[in-house]
Amino acid sequence: DVTAVICTMSFLYAVVQSDIYHSLPMYQQALMVAPLQILTGFAMWCTWCIGHDAGHGTISKSTKWGKGINRIVGEITHSAVCLTPFVPWALSHRKHHLNHNHLERDYSHQWYIREEKDDLHPLIQASASIRMVFFPFLYFIYLFTGIPDGGHVLFYGRMWEGESLKQKLDGAISVVVSCATAGSLWYNMGTSDFAVVCMAPWTVMGFWLFMVTYLQHHSEDGKLYTDDTFTFERGAFETVDRDYGEWVNRLSHHMMDGHVIHHLFFTKVPHYKLHAATQALREGMKERGQEHLYKEIHTPDYTQEIFKQYLDNWFYVNEDQVVRK
């Protein structure tokens, strides 16, 4: 995956440096590089999935070397290649897994009751009304502004409450790696080439990340839980497996069609076993008459689906989706 990013991004940079590219008007330049930006962004997304495993400690389970191997892989794939500070992201993501589909304690997802939208803070209401304006920048907003979990570059917000100075200093290392990588590329490429070659693909990667995350946790019959009703297992079975098509699933390391098993055993099952583990889960649940608990949605039109769902629902859920007793 890292090799794919290096190759596609290098080719994109070569195109941007070519005389042919510079001889074209701006709109033709944009059309010329768009396919390569989309391809590079997808390669970055696939690489991000590997760093995701490192964050859960499943790249290596070695008792002696595993922690170090996972850290190195995470810093390379997330902090350097995907410009996502590894340790801060792993911290907030673990809290998401421990509180998945909890109405108030979930991370990565903010949930608002649709029937109470008129009582929300005016800034939140304004964000909802212009939601599509922010759509391309949602991952940037999440990392840099700390909405809703807290800052992943500047350390503030609920994700850092109760965390030690040692944990924050450890997270700062990841931030330095990301900033040093971005800074060196920016310095050597210049602003315009850096934007075209690095940040446009990064935005594509962010689109994939948001799309997959959002659709895995939103369905028409999805339920949210409160302190009185939440259990880890209940929350896990509200996640959704989505089939994007065989090759997209494979290249994305089964992040989409192996999401339920991932939430059930997020520190146990690595990406290369998600598909087999999902099949075993489904067979076992069928034998026990529990197959109704498992959710799968065939989603070949995933780009249309994310725009539709986000436009129609944003982060709203209906009151009848909240299990309070």
Sequence and secondary structure as in RCSB ss.txt:
>XXXX:A:sequence
DVTAVICTMSFLYAVVQSDIYHSLPMYQQALMVAPLQILTGFAMWCTWCIGHDAGHGTISKSTKWGKGINRIVGE
ITHSAVCLTPFVPWALSHRKHHLNHNHLERDYSHQWYIREEKDDLHPLIQASASIRMVFFPFLYFIYLFTGIPDG
GHVLFYGRMWEGESLKQKLDGAISVVVSCATAGSLWYNMGTSDFAVVCMAPWTVMGFWLFMVTYLQHHSEDGKLY
TDDTFTFERGAFETVDRDYGEWVNRLSHHMMDGHVIHHLFFTKVPHYKLHAATQALREGMKERGQEHLYKEIHTP
DYTQEIFKQYLDNWFYVNEDQVVRK
>XXXX:A:secstr
 HHHHHHHHHHHHHHHHSHHHHHS HHHHHHHHHHHHHHHHHHHHHHHHHHHHHHTT S   TTTHHHHHHHHHI
IIIIIIS   HHHHHHHHHHHHHTTTBTTT SS   EEGGGGGGS HHHHHHHHTHHHHGGGHHHHHHHH TTT 
 SSS  SGGGTT  HHHHHHHHHHHHHHHHHHHHHHHHH HHHHIIIIIHHHHHHHHHHHHHHHHHT  TT  EE
 TTT  HHHHHTTS EEE  HHHHHHTTTTTTTHHHHHHSTTT  GGGHHHHHHHHHHHHHHTT GGG  EEE T
THHHHHHHHHHHHTTEE GGGEE  
